[in-house]
């Protein structure tokens, strides 16, 4: 790994700095490899700080992170930091998940989404990933809707806001 690249990642403290990393990667596509090396690093600080630019790349060019989906799924089995989980799932909610990964990603996100032990941002982003997959596999809506409704009264405004949006989408599906 290019030592100067990891130093750039470690220096990220503001959105402007994270955005400058994203611009660098978008202009020099080979740099995505270095970002992902940082993201999968055993160094939890490097891993955490690289997760923010990763999620910003997903907003602009989600196809750039698609080749790393297997590693990203595996990475969630041993996340270095909540930021890694949060930004991984945030990235996935902006992607068109390839069919071969849908099952694994759905299962992992449903686990996060349904379990109140996880941070609300992780749960809300997971709700969207699960709903996005349900748009192609309508029967899944029958699993997602009850979890949204069961948590409605004892969770955050963020949950209710996202839940309202997702319920509207899911209830439009033919199997509901």
Helices and strands as residue ranges (DSSP letters): H 3-10, H 15-27, H 31-39, H 44-61, H 63-66, H 69-75, G 76-78, H 82-93, H 99-114, H 120-134, G 138-140, H 141-151, G 152-154, H 157-171
